[in-house]
Amino acid sequence: METRRWRTTDRCEPTIVVYADQPSLDALTRIAPRGGDPLAGLFDYALLDGSDDTWVHALPNDTKRLSVDELGQILPSDAVFLVGGPRASKRIDHLALAGYPHVYNLNEMARDTSAKRRLLVALAPSFSGSRVPAMLDPIAQTEPHHTLSDPLHLPLPSQLVFLVNSLPKSGSVWLCGMLEHAMDISGSDRVRISHCADLVFDQNQPNLGGAVSLVRDMRDVVVSWFHDVAKSDLRTGFERARYPDIASFYFECFVGLIGKSDRYFGGDLIGWIDRNCANYCPLIKYEDMVADPQRALTKVLNAWRIHVPEAQVAAAARAFEPFSLRKSGGPRDGYVGKMYQHGHLRNPGSGNWQKELPAEVLSDIERRYSDYQQRLGYA
């Protein structure tokens, strides 16, 4: 299959390509009223791969036929694909590899036997009533008119993933590990780290079960980040650490990275926090997690509407206490296990900046990041 050519189209209407089978095509037609051809004018092309092309006879005669090999030669880059049939997953993968982003799975519509419900799904983007925030409807199983689905219980649906959205060195791996343990999905890599602006893209991935914002006193972030970079430099082949002390790390790396990187919204950390809060994303302070990890876990799980027995939440918090980790060696599977085995984590604690932060760095943090510190109660 040829990769698409990045040409644009001057047409106001989108190019619609159907790549399906008879049952999924039937599901699409049954949302329309009786009388006339419900598919007339809907599709520009029918994509054929030779596996089972009998369904194409149900299409209007003016729907152009197209082979898979002709994809990159004819279709515009913004073509919309309606994919169905038993080979839908493979077909969707092929289209993704060819670089087409606008793909819809007709099998999802075909699963619902109610024509009225299919109609509501189709109309959902134009819904004008009260909408449930995205973070309260994590797996898109609500009614199309946005009523809440039932809370989740263990075991969780296998497709769900979760995000810890944080400023680096704020306890992300620690929280990931405790959440995996509490939700009984340890080692699965289904609780993933997403730093600041990463969430803009990560929140659109399918099957997102929830996200949490994790923040920390900027003074401790700087200290912890300095130690991590120094350790990483020696482990990755530098003859010596690139930044021999906290002051050089802060002024030569940290300030520019936070202030200009798109990943950190060009330094707009207040905007990052407020965006997440506006989308009902729970906010956890690292210091609160250190003081009472079980309470922090309970807050996150409640915000995600996941019911976990209190004893299991308590067990997850205990499993990641420093004493327990030293005794057990820590988790061994998945990303969290790899980070623990590589010695990524220091003992949790707050206020280390008081012993390690040089006066000139402290003064600059208090000036440069005063809004962030005040917003979170650290000033």
C-alpha positions in Angstrom: 0.0 0.0 0.0 1.4 3.4 -1.0 1.9 6.1 1.5 -0.4 9.1 1.0 0.8 12.2 -0.8 0.5 15.4 1.2 -1.7 17.3 -1.3 -4.6 19.4 -0.2 -8.1 19.6 -1.7 -10.1 22.7 -2.6 -13.4 21.0 -1.9 -15.5 22.3 0.9 -17.0 18.9 1.4 -14.8 16.1 2.9 -13.9 13.1 0.9 -15.6 10.1 2.4 -14.3 6.6 1.8 -16.1 3.5 2.9 -14.1 0.3 3.5 -16.4 -2.1 5.2 -18.7 -5.1 4.9 -22.5 -5.6 4.5 -23.4 -5.7 8.3 -21.6 -2.5 9.1 -23.0 -0.9 6.0 -26.5 -1.9 7.1 -25.9 -0.3 10.5 -25.1 2.9 8.8 -28.1 2.9 6.5 -30.6 2.1 9.3 -30.1 5.5 11.0 -31.9 7.1 8.0 -35.6 7.2 7.5 -37.3 4.9 5.0 -37.7 6.0 1.4 -35.1 6.8 -1.1 -31.5 5.6 -1.1 -30.0 6.5 2.4 -26.5 6.2 1.1 -26.9 8.5 -1.9 -24.5 11.3 -1.8 -22.7 10.0 1.3 -19.6 8.3 -0.1 -17.2 9.5 -2.7 -15.2 6.2 -2.9 -15.4 2.6 -1.9 -12.0 1.0 -1.0 -11.6 -2.6 -2.1 -8.9 -5.0 -0.9 -10.2 -8.2 -2.6 -11.0 -10.0 0.6 -14.8 -9.7 0.3 -16.1 -7.0 -2.0 -19.7 -8.2 -2.3 -20.9 -5.4 0.0 -20.0 -2.8 -2.6 -23.0 -3.7 -4.7 -25.2 -2.0 -2.1 -23.6 1.3 -2.8 -25.0 3.9 -5.3 -23.5 3.5 -8.8 -21.8 6.8 -8.7 -19.6 5.8 -5.8 -16.1 5.4 -7.3 -14.3 2.1 -6.7 -10.7 2.3 -5.5 -8.1 -0.4 -4.8 -5.8 -0.3 -1.8 -2.8 0.2 -4.1 -4.3 3.5 -5.4 -4.6 5.1 -2.0 -1.7 7.5 -2.2 -2.3 8.4 -5.8 -5.9 9.6 -5.7 -7.2 10.4 -2.2 -6.5 13.7 -0.4 -4.6 13.7 2.9 -7.7 14.7 4.8 -10.0 11.9 3.4 -12.4 10.4 6.0 -12.5 6.6 6.2 -15.5 4.5 7.4 -14.0 1.1 8.2 -15.9 -2.1 9.1 -15.9 -5.8 8.8 -14.0 -8.7 10.5 -10.7 -7.2 9.2 -11.4 -3.7 10.5 -8.5 -3.7 13.0 -6.0 -4.6 10.3 -7.5 -2.2 7.8 -7.3 0.6 10.4 -3.7 -0.2 11.1 -2.9 -0.1 7.3 -4.5 3.4 7.0 -2.6 4.6 10.1 0.7 3.5 8.5 -0.2 5.2 5.3 -0.7 8.4 7.3 -4.5 8.9 7.2 -5.7 10.3 10.6 -9.5 10.5 10.0 -10.7 6.9 10.5 -14.0 5.8 12.0 -14.8 2.2 13.0 -18.3 1.2 11.7 -18.2 -2.0 13.7 -18.8 0.1 16.9 -22.1 1.4 15.3 -23.0 -2.1 14.0 -22.8 -3.6 17.6 -25.8 -1.5 18.7 -29.0 -3.1 17.5 -31.1 0.0 18.3 -31.5 2.4 15.3 -32.5 5.1 17.8 -29.3 4.7 19.7 -27.2 4.7 16.5 -29.0 8.0 15.6 -28.0 9.5 19.0 -24.4 8.5 18.5 -24.4 10.2 15.1 -25.9 13.3 16.6 -23.7 13.5 19.7 -21.4 16.3 18.4 -24.4 18.6 18.0 -25.8 17.9 21.5 -26.8 21.2 23.1 -27.7 20.2 26.7 -25.6 19.9 29.8 -22.4 18.0 29.1 -20.5 15.7 31.5 -16.8 16.7 31.8 -14.6 14.4 29.9 -12.7 13.3 33.0 -16.0 12.1 34.5 -16.8 10.0 31.4 -13.5 8.1 31.1 -14.3 5.3 28.8 -17.0 7.0 26.6 -19.6 4.4 27.7 -22.1 7.1 28.6 -25.3 7.6 26.7 -24.8 9.8 23.6 -26.8 12.4 25.4 -24.1 12.6 28.1 -25.6 10.9 31.2 -23.0 9.3 33.5 -22.2 5.6 33.2 -22.0 3.5 36.3 -18.8 3.7 38.5 -16.1 1.1 37.8 -15.3 -1.8 40.0 -12.4 -4.2 40.0 -11.3 -6.0 37.8 -11.1 -3.0 35.5 -11.9 -3.3 31.7 -8.6 -4.5 30.2 -8.4 -1.7 27.6 -8.4 1.2 30.1 -5.2 3.3 30.6 -4.6 6.2 33.1 -2.3 9.2 33.1 -0.2 10.8 35.9 0.3 14.4 34.5 3.1 16.1 36.4 6.0 18.4 36.6 9.1 16.0 36.5 10.5 15.0 39.9 7.2 15.3 41.6 6.8 11.6 42.6 5.3 10.4 39.2 6.8 6.9 39.3 5.8 6.5 42.9 2.2 7.5 42.3 2.1 5.3 39.2 3.2 2.3 41.2 0.7 2.8 44.0 -2.1 3.3 41.5 -1.2 0.1 39.6 -1.1 -1.8 42.9 -4.4 -0.4 44.1 -6.2 -1.1 40.9 -4.6 -4.6 40.6 -2.9 -3.9 37.3 0.8 -3.9 38.5 3.4 -4.3 35.8 0.9 -3.6 33.1 2.1 -0.1 32.1 -1.5 1.0 32.1 -0.7 3.9 34.4 1.5 6.2 32.3 3.5 9.4 33.0 2.6 12.5 31.0 4.5 15.7 31.7 2.5 19.0 31.6 1.6 19.8 28.0 1.9 16.1 27.0 -1.7 15.8 28.3 -3.0 18.0 25.4 -2.2 15.0 23.1 -2.4 12.2 25.6 -6.0 13.0 26.7 -7.2 12.1 23.2 -5.9 8.5 23.2 -8.6 5.9 23.1 -9.7 4.2 26.3 -8.4 6.9 28.7 -9.8 6.0 32.2 -8.6 9.1 34.0 -5.8 11.6 34.6 -4.4 13.2 37.7 -2.3 16.4 38.1 0.8 16.0 40.4 2.6 19.0 41.6 5.5 19.8 44.0 7.3 22.7 45.6 9.5 24.2 42.8 12.4 24.4 45.3 12.4 20.7 45.9 11.8 20.0 42.2 15.0 21.8 41.3 17.0 19.9 43.9 15.6 16.5 42.9 16.0 17.2 39.2 19.6 18.2 39.7 20.5 14.9 41.4 18.6 12.9 38.7 20.5 14.6 35.9 23.8 14.2 37.5 23.2 10.5 38.1 21.9 10.0 34.6 24.9 11.7 33.0 27.3 9.3 34.7 25.1 6.3 33.7 24.8 7.3 30.1 28.5 7.8 29.2 29.4 11.4 30.1 32.9 11.6 31.7 31.5 13.8 34.4 28.2 15.4 35.2 27.5 18.3 32.8 26.3 20.5 35.7 28.6 20.1 38.7 26.4 21.9 41.2 22.8 23.0 41.6 23.4 26.6 40.6 24.9 25.6 37.2 22.0 23.1 36.6 19.4 25.7 37.5 20.7 28.7 35.5 22.2 26.8 32.5 19.5 24.2 32.0 16.3 24.3 34.2 15.3 28.0 33.6 15.6 27.7 29.8 13.9 24.3 29.7 10.9 25.3 31.7 10.6 28.8 30.2 10.9 28.0 26.5 9.9 24.3 26.0 6.5 23.6 24.5 6.3 20.6 26.9 6.0 23.1 29.8 3.7 25.6 27.9 6.6 28.0 27.5 6.7 28.5 31.3 3.0 29.0 31.8 2.7 26.5 34.6 -0.3 28.3 36.1 -2.1 27.9 32.8 -1.3 24.2 32.9 -2.6 23.7 36.4 -5.8 25.7 35.8 -6.6 23.9 32.5 -6.4 20.6 34.2 -8.6 21.8 37.1 -11.1 23.2 34.7 -11.4 19.7 33.2 -12.1 18.1 36.6 -8.6 16.5 36.8 -7.8 15.8 40.4 -4.9 17.8 41.8 -2.4 16.1 44.2 0.4 17.8 45.9 3.6 15.7 46.4 3.8 16.9 50.0 0.3 15.7 50.8 1.2 12.3 49.2 4.2 12.0 51.4 2.2 12.9 54.5 -0.7 10.5 53.7 -0.3 8.4 50.6 -3.5 6.4 51.3 -5.5 9.6 51.4 -3.9 10.8 48.1 -4.8 7.5 46.4 -8.3 7.6 47.7 -8.8 11.1 46.3 -7.6 10.0 42.8 -9.7 6.9 42.7 -12.8 8.7 43.8 -12.2 11.4 41.1 -12.0 8.6 38.5 -15.1 6.9 40.0 -13.3 3.6 40.5 -14.4 1.7 43.6 -11.5 0.0 45.3 -11.8 -1.6 48.8 -10.2 0.6 51.4 -8.0 -2.3 52.6 -6.6 -2.7 49.1 -5.8 1.1 48.9 -4.0 0.8 52.2 -2.0 -2.2 51.0 -0.9 -0.2 48.0 0.3 2.6 50.1 2.2 0.3 52.4 3.8 -1.6 49.5 5.5 1.5 48.4 6.8 2.7 51.8 10.6 3.0 51.8 11.0 0.2 54.3 8.8 -2.1 52.3 10.7 -1.3 49.1 14.1 -1.9 50.6 12.8 -5.2 52.0 11.1 -6.4 48.8 13.5 -4.8 46.3 10.5 -3.0 44.7 8.4 -3.9 41.8 10.2 -5.7 38.9 7.7 -5.6 36.0 6.8 -2.9 33.6 8.0 0.7 33.4 7.6 1.3 37.2 9.7 -1.9 37.9 12.4 -0.8 35.5 12.7 2.6 37.1 12.9 1.1 40.6 15.5 -1.4 39.5 17.7 1.3 38.0 17.7 3.2 41.3 15.6 6.1 39.8 13.9 7.0 43.0 15.2 8.6 46.1 13.4 8.3 49.4 10.2 10.4 49.4 10.5 13.6 51.4 9.9 17.3 51.3 11.9 20.3 52.3 15.3 19.1 51.1 15.8 22.5 49.5 16.4 24.0 52.9 19.7 22.1 53.2 20.8 22.1 49.5 19.6 25.1 47.6 22.1 27.9 47.2 20.9 31.4 48.2 21.1 32.8 44.6 19.0 29.9 43.3 16.4 30.3 46.1 16.1 34.0 45.5 15.5 33.4 41.7 12.9 30.7 42.3 11.0 32.9 44.7 11.0 35.7 42.1 10.6 33.8 38.8 8.1 31.2 39.9 6.3 33.2 42.5 2.9 32.7 40.8 3.3 29.0 40.7 4.4 28.9 44.4 1.5 31.1 45.5 -1.1 29.2 43.4 -0.2 26.0 45.2 0.4 27.4 48.7 4.2 27.1 48.8 5.1 30.8 49.0 
